[in-house]
Every structure is written in C-alpha cells, then in structure tokens.
Amino acid sequence: MSQHLVLPFQLHLQALGKRPGTQQSYLGILGCFLRWADSQRIAEPNAESVYGYLIEVGTRPSVSPQWYSVNFHALRTWLVMRGQP
C-alpha cells in the first residue's frame, strides 16, 4: 500500500477528530481501494477512479447499502483531503 497516500490520510482523520474505530475503518477502505486501483494499473488514483471503484465493486449482489455508504464517505473524505472534487 502506498504510504505516501495513506499516512497523510491517517493524520487528516486524526485532525478531524474521527474516533479510532472510524479511522481504522476508513484506512482499511482506502487500502482496499488502492489495491483495486493497483490491479487496474491506475498510476495516480483520483475522483474518476474512486467513482469506477464504487460502481464496479458497489454493484455486486453481496454489497449492502451500508457498505456503499461507508465506502463513499471514506473515499470522499480522502479526495477532499487531496483537494479533488
């Protein structure tokens, strides 16, 4: 996992005052997304690739609305931290 993408997010979550469990959940979600992006050969993950991830993974029959919501919020927080729409 790309530490240059993860460590700033961890610090950002701490600065936002997110609870430790939320931080771990969001970091795990970012990790899953980054592994997916790597498998897709996406060199620089961005809003477009997050959207692609949510569409591809989020439309699987086994995915609940709660999964989608938590993943959406975690990845949106990461994008906002990076200054992306």
LINVENWO-V182432 format. One record per run of one state. SS is the DSSP state (H for helix, E for strand, L for the rest). FROM is the first residue (numbers start at 1). TO is the last residue. Records with the same first field share a line. If there is no record, write none. Layout:
SS->FROM-TO, FROM-TO
//
This chain:
L->1-2, 16-19, 40-46, 59-64, 82-85
H->3-15, 20-39, 47-58, 65-81
//
